[in-house]
Amino acid sequence: MFSYQGKNVVVVGGTSGINLAIAVHFSQAGANVAVASRSVEKVDAAVELLKQANPNGEHLGVCFDVRDLEALSKGFATISDAFSTIDVLVSGAAGNFPSTAEKLSENGFKSVMDIDLLGSFQVLKQAYPLMSDTGGAIIQISAPQAFVPMPMQVHVCAAKAGVDMLTKTLAIEWGRKGIRINSIVPGPIAGTEGFNRLAPSEELQAHVAQGVPLKRNGRCEDIANAALFLASDMASYITGTVLPVDGGWSLGGAGSAIAEIGQLARRN
């Protein structure tokens, strides 16, 4: 449905789960794709998948931790040398672990804030010089915790709310440069590390699905398809938007699943 032939796409955190699916879908649509994460092994494996998806494309893997500004700068310098400009940036680095507030350490809270919020800001700021002359699309991968309070997730709720406000604020600031910025908010996505942590049993995951109006948990490709649309010319007048892609879960069905998670928190 979408062609990104010759376009340059960067997916930060693009070596697993939702972000890897996004990277592969852009590659299949003809794009040159760079992926970045902390693990050399995961980066190498992701690049091999991208080559299989699009043997004629140019694919690149870089390693950095978004909390390390020097490494981040070097990584984007490598991307700049390879691509010169960025047409699409997907900012998907995230950290998460379940913890009740009273057991959450200062370092634990700070770590998630540094990865999700400060890391997102640093990624977007590094990409800006590679997009400011030509314009382009930035997609942030947020989470329902940004607007749905969840027990054991106070750190993530705070960080992701900040990510969505970053999206809205920079959409205003950078719109004059032709840069569109939107957030995708995935719902419960089967097979992802985050979903498995919050719903650690098949029984609980099935219970979550019953709270989704469409009566199924999502797939990584559901998020990838939304990213392909938001980055396309078909979405050329959409910016500053926070788009839930969750089968309607956040409309109210999340409540019973959150209650189950709360009970799990109290038992632990």
WOMO-V771398 format. One record per pair of residues at least 4 apart in sequence whose ideal C-beta (glycine too) atoms are under 7 Angstrom apart, sorted by the first residue. I is the first residue (numbers start at 0). J is the second residue. D is the distance in whole Angstrom. If there is no record, write none. Layout:
i:j:d
I:J:D
I:J:D
This chain:
i:j:d
1:28:5
1:227:5
1:231:5
2:28:6
2:29:6
3:8:7
3:25:6
3:28:4
3:29:5
3:30:4
4:29:4
6:30:5
6:86:4
6:87:6
7:31:5
7:82:4
7:84:6
7:85:5
7:86:5
8:25:5
8:30:4
8:31:7
8:32:5
8:86:7
8:87:4
9:33:5
9:78:6
9:85:5
9:88:5
9:89:7
9:126:7
10:18:5
10:21:6
10:22:4
10:32:7
10:34:5
10:89:4
10:91:7
11:35:5
11:65:7
11:89:7
11:90:5
11:91:6
11:92:5
11:122:5
12:18:5
12:36:6
12:91:4
12:92:4
12:93:7
13:18:4
13:19:6
13:21:7
13:22:4
13:34:4
13:35:7
13:36:7
13:45:6
13:89:7
13:91:7
14:19:6
14:34:6
14:36:4
14:38:7
14:41:4
14:42:6
14:45:4
15:19:5
15:41:6
16:191:4
16:192:6
16:219:7
17:21:6
17:91:7
17:140:6
17:185:6
17:188:6
17:191:6
17:219:5
17:222:5
18:22:6
18:89:7
18:91:4
18:140:7
19:23:6
19:45:6
20:24:6
20:219:4
20:220:6
20:222:7
20:223:5
21:25:6
21:89:6
21:222:7
21:223:5
21:226:5
22:26:6
22:32:5
22:34:5
22:45:7
22:49:6
23:27:6
23:48:6
23:49:7
23:52:5
24:28:6
24:223:4
24:227:6
25:30:4
25:32:5
25:87:7
25:227:7
26:30:6
26:32:5
26:49:5
26:52:4
26:53:4
26:56:6
26:58:7
27:52:5
27:53:6
28:227:6
29:53:6
29:56:7
30:56:6
31:56:5
31:57:4
31:58:7
31:82:6
32:49:5
32:56:7
32:58:6
33:59:4
33:61:7
33:78:5
33:81:7
33:82:7
34:42:6
34:45:5
34:46:7
34:60:6
35:61:5
35:63:6
35:74:6
36:41:6
36:42:6
36:62:7
37:62:6
37:64:5
38:42:6
39:43:6
39:62:5
40:44:6
41:45:6
42:46:6
42:60:4
42:62:6
43:47:7
43:60:6
44:48:7
45:49:6
45:60:6
46:50:6
46:58:5
46:60:4
47:51:7
48:52:6
49:53:7
49:58:4
50:54:6
50:58:6
57:81:7
59:78:7
59:81:5
61:74:4
61:77:5
61:78:6
63:67:6
63:70:4
63:71:5
63:74:4
64:70:6
65:71:6
65:92:5
65:114:6
65:118:3
65:121:6
65:122:6
66:113:5
66:114:6
66:118:6
67:71:6
68:72:6
68:121:6
69:73:7
70:74:6
71:75:7
71:121:6
71:125:6
72:76:6
72:125:6
73:77:7
74:78:7
75:79:6
75:125:4
75:126:7
76:80:7
77:81:7
78:82:6
79:83:7
79:129:6
84:129:5
84:130:7
84:133:5
85:126:6
85:129:4
85:130:5
85:135:6
86:135:5
87:135:6
87:136:5
87:230:4
88:126:5
88:137:5
89:138:5
89:140:7
89:226:6
90:119:5
90:122:5
90:123:6
90:137:7
90:139:5
90:140:7
91:140:4
92:114:6
92:118:5
92:122:7
93:114:6
93:115:5
94:110:6
94:111:5
94:114:4
94:115:6
95:111:7
95:155:5
95:193:6
95:196:7
96:196:7
97:151:4
97:152:7
97:196:6
97:197:6
98:102:5
98:103:4
98:107:6
98:151:6
99:103:7
99:151:6
99:264:5
100:153:5
103:107:5
103:108:6
103:153:7
103:154:6
105:109:6
106:110:6
107:154:7
108:112:6
108:154:5
109:113:6
110:114:6
111:115:6
111:154:4
111:155:6
111:158:5
112:116:5
112:117:6
112:154:7
112:157:7
112:158:5
113:117:5
113:118:6
114:118:5
115:119:6
115:158:4
115:159:6
115:162:6
116:120:7
116:158:5
116:161:4
116:162:6
117:121:6
118:122:6
119:123:6
119:139:6
119:162:5
119:165:6
120:124:6
120:165:6
121:125:6
122:126:6
123:127:7
123:137:6
123:169:6
126:130:6
127:131:6
130:134:7
130:135:4
130:178:5
131:176:5
134:176:6
134:177:3
134:178:6
135:178:6
136:179:5
136:229:7
136:230:4
137:178:6
137:179:7
137:180:4
138:181:6
138:183:6
138:226:5
138:229:6
138:230:6
139:162:6
139:166:5
139:182:5
140:183:6
140:185:7
141:145:5
141:159:5
141:162:5
141:163:5
141:182:4
141:183:7
141:184:5
141:241:7
142:155:6
142:159:5
142:184:6
142:185:7
143:147:5
143:184:6
143:186:6
143:245:7
143:249:5
143:253:7
144:149:5
144:152:5
144:155:5
144:156:4
144:159:5
145:159:4
145:160:5
145:162:7
145:163:5
145:184:7
147:249:6
147:253:5
148:156:6
149:156:6
149:257:5
149:260:6
150:257:7
150:260:6
150:261:4
150:264:5
151:260:6
151:264:5
152:156:5
153:157:6
154:158:6
155:159:6
156:160:6
157:161:7
158:162:7
159:163:7
160:164:7
161:165:6
162:166:7
162:182:7
163:167:7
163:182:5
163:241:5
164:168:6
165:169:6
166:170:6
166:180:5
166:181:6
166:182:4
166:239:7
166:241:7
167:239:5
168:172:6
169:173:5
169:180:5
170:174:6
170:180:5
170:238:4
170:239:3
171:239:7
173:178:4
173:180:7
174:178:7
174:238:6
179:237:7
179:238:4
180:238:6
180:239:7
181:229:5
181:237:6
181:238:6
181:240:5
181:242:6
182:241:5
182:242:7
183:222:6
183:225:5
183:226:6
183:242:5
183:244:6
184:241:6
184:242:7
184:243:4
184:244:7
184:245:7
185:217:7
185:222:5
185:244:6
185:245:7
186:211:7
186:217:5
186:243:7
186:244:7
186:245:2
186:246:6
186:248:4
186:249:7
187:194:5
187:207:5
187:211:7
187:216:5
187:217:6
187:248:6
188:194:6
188:216:7
188:217:4
188:218:7
188:219:6
188:222:7
189:194:7
189:216:4
189:217:7
189:218:6
190:219:7
191:195:7
191:219:7
192:196:6
193:197:7
194:198:6
195:199:6
197:260:6
198:203:4
198:204:5
198:207:5
199:203:7
200:204:7
201:205:6
202:206:6
203:207:7
203:259:6
204:208:7
204:216:6
205:209:7
206:256:6
206:259:6
207:216:6
207:256:5
208:214:6
208:215:6
208:216:5
209:214:7
210:248:6
210:252:3
210:253:6
210:255:5
210:256:5
211:215:6
211:216:7
211:246:4
211:247:6
211:248:5
211:252:6
212:246:6
212:247:4
212:250:7
212:252:6
213:246:4
213:247:6
215:246:7
217:221:5
217:245:7
217:246:6
219:223:6
220:224:6
221:225:7
221:244:6
222:226:6
222:244:6
223:227:7
224:228:7
225:229:6
225:242:7
225:244:5
226:230:6
227:231:6
228:233:6
228:234:6
229:234:5
229:237:7
243:249:5
245:249:5
247:252:7
248:252:5
248:253:5
249:253:6
253:257:6
254:258:6
255:259:7
256:260:6
257:261:6
258:262:7
259:263:7
260:264:7
261:265:7
262:266:6
263:267:6
